[in-house]
Amino acid sequence: MRAVRLGPRSVVALALVSAIGVAAFGWPLFAPGDSGITTHAADAPWLFAALLPLLLAVVVATIADTGLDAKAIAMLGVLAAAGAALRPLGAGTAGIEPMFFLMVLSGRVLGPGFGFVLGAVSMFASALLTGGVGPWMPFQMLAMGWVAMGAGLLPGAARLRGRAESLLLAGYGAVASVAYGTAMNLQGWTLMQGMASGISYVPGDPLDENLARFVAYCLATSLGWDLPRAVVTMVLTLTLGGAILRALRRATRRAAFEAPVAFEDG
């Protein structure tokens, strides 16, 4: 049973936000050499103002599809608060971010719609908690939403249980942790020109050459953060995942999300 059901408007909203997010992350790779891309760093507040309503549109769409009731909102608040509280535990410590495993497990149990909303809201709340509000925040919200949504799209949600499910989620969590770091690298790398020629972004260069520089940039700068994040996510999923999955599924059954309301004559 899913806390947030994916209705047609929810699917459209998620697809629209994801498409715009992919364009926001990747468009500099296709920009011409005379675009003056570095001047767009000053446009970050406007980008934030444009992306945040789009993220909120997913919530509005799920409400319109009757997929977000009061009990689902309550669970969303509890899990978002837990995720926001977990993030500062590893702040500044070589990419150790324990909130990733909770986002993966929650998305697995409660579905891709709930997962996307939870990932975005958790990152927003953690930014307010840690003082990490900045132009990078909408990108973090999108990327974390994709991480949790992807967990909800993994196969075998109805039947796969036990060690096999934990291994599946641990593997996905490791890949998603590295993918999150890679996406966030892409967001900042294009604005950091003038570095060593082998890793610096060059506007207007062929896509394959810039991608090669980007891979070199990731290997040289962020791999030491992405790999520990992946390892921590795997270890926490394998050690605590089974208990948390059972607790989330038990809470979902007891809450009886979207159960029909019946009135009896007194």
Secondary structure, 3 states (H helix, E strand, C coil): CCCCCCCHHHHHHHHHHHHHHHHHHHHHHHCCCCCCHHHHHHHHHHHHHHHHHHHHHHHHHHHHCCCCCHHHHHHHHHHHHHHHHHHHHHCCCCCCCCHHHHHHHHHHHHCHHHHHHHHHHHHHHHHHHHCCCCCCHHHHHHHHHHHHHHHHCCCCCCCCCHHHHHHHHHHHHHHHHHHHHHHHHHHHHCCCCCCCCCCCCCCCCCHHHHHHHHHHHHHHHCHHHHHHHHHHHHHHHHHHHHHHHHHHHHHHHHHCCCCCCCCCCC
